[in-house]
Amino acid sequence: MKGRIYDELPDGIIVRIVDGGKVRTAHPGADFLVGGHGYVYSFIPKREIWIEDTSDKFYIMVHEAVEYFHMREGMSYKEAHKLALAAEKRARRGGKVSIEIRGTEYAICKPSK
């Protein structure tokens, strides 16, 4: 499913805006809510994060990105999800959010689009 590109994260990870209704119809039982990535959903390419076009899409992207990068490095979903929730809460309170990838820290900023 191709949606428009919302942002590109470190390591060339693409964040796409997708139609959540179409995702849920195409993949019944997948529990896709407002966002996801290929380390949780097998139907999403490994180098992509999909999010729905909501007013909260930046915060959803933060959550999914933090979860994605931790799971890519081998962390369990349960642990990565805890860290992602904390990062999302920080972002919603106006705090800065960053991800460390192989020793380099990257800020997650709102896209200019």
C-alpha positions in Angstrom: 0.0 0.0 0.0 1.5 3.3 -1.1 0.7 6.4 0.8 2.3 9.8 0.5 5.6 10.4 2.2 5.4 12.3 5.4 9.0 12.3 6.5 12.3 10.5 6.1 14.1 9.4 9.3 17.8 8.5 9.8 19.0 5.5 7.8 16.5 6.3 5.0 13.5 5.0 6.9 10.4 6.3 5.1 7.3 7.4 7.1 4.2 7.2 4.9 0.7 8.5 5.5 -1.7 5.7 4.7 -5.5 5.1 4.7 -6.0 3.1 7.9 -9.4 1.9 6.8 -7.8 0.3 3.7 -5.0 -1.2 5.7 -7.5 -2.8 8.1 -9.7 -4.1 5.3 -6.7 -5.6 3.5 -5.3 -7.1 6.7 -8.2 -8.1 8.9 -7.2 -9.1 12.4 -3.9 -7.3 12.2 -5.0 -4.8 14.9 -3.5 -1.8 12.9 -4.7 1.2 14.8 -3.0 4.5 13.9 0.5 3.5 13.0 2.9 0.6 12.7 6.1 -0.7 11.1 7.5 -3.9 9.7 8.9 -5.2 13.0 5.3 -5.6 14.2 3.3 -6.0 11.0 4.7 -8.3 8.3 2.8 -6.5 5.6 4.7 -3.3 6.1 8.1 -3.1 4.4 11.0 -3.2 6.9 12.3 0.2 6.0 8.9 2.0 6.3 6.7 3.3 9.1 3.0 3.8 8.3 0.8 6.3 10.1 -2.7 7.5 9.6 -3.4 11.2 8.7 -4.6 12.5 12.1 -4.0 15.7 14.0 -1.6 13.6 16.2 0.5 12.2 13.3 3.7 13.7 14.5 3.3 12.1 18.0 2.4 8.8 16.3 5.5 9.0 14.2 7.6 9.7 17.3 6.1 6.6 19.0 6.5 4.3 16.0 10.1 5.6 15.2 11.4 5.0 18.7 9.8 1.6 18.7 11.1 0.8 15.2 14.7 1.6 15.9 14.8 -0.2 19.2 13.2 -3.3 17.7 15.5 -3.2 14.7 18.4 -3.5 17.1 16.9 -6.6 18.7 14.8 -5.2 21.6 11.5 -6.9 22.4 8.2 -5.3 21.4 7.2 -5.0 25.0 10.4 -3.1 26.0 10.5 -0.9 22.8 6.8 0.0 23.3 7.5 1.2 26.9 10.3 3.5 25.6 8.1 4.6 22.7 5.3 5.6 25.0 7.7 7.6 27.2 9.1 9.4 24.1 5.6 10.1 22.8 4.6 11.6 26.2 7.7 13.8 26.2 6.9 15.1 22.7 3.3 15.8 23.6 4.6 17.9 26.6 6.8 19.9 24.2 10.0 18.1 25.1 12.7 17.2 22.6 12.9 13.7 21.3 15.9 12.0 19.9 17.0 8.5 18.8 20.5 7.1 19.1 21.5 5.0 16.2 24.9 3.3 16.3 26.3 5.9 18.6 24.9 9.0 16.8 22.0 10.9 18.3 19.3 12.2 15.9 16.6 14.6 16.8 13.0 13.8 15.7 11.5 17.1 14.5 8.1 18.0 13.0 8.3 17.8 9.2 8.0 21.1 7.4 5.2 19.6 5.2 
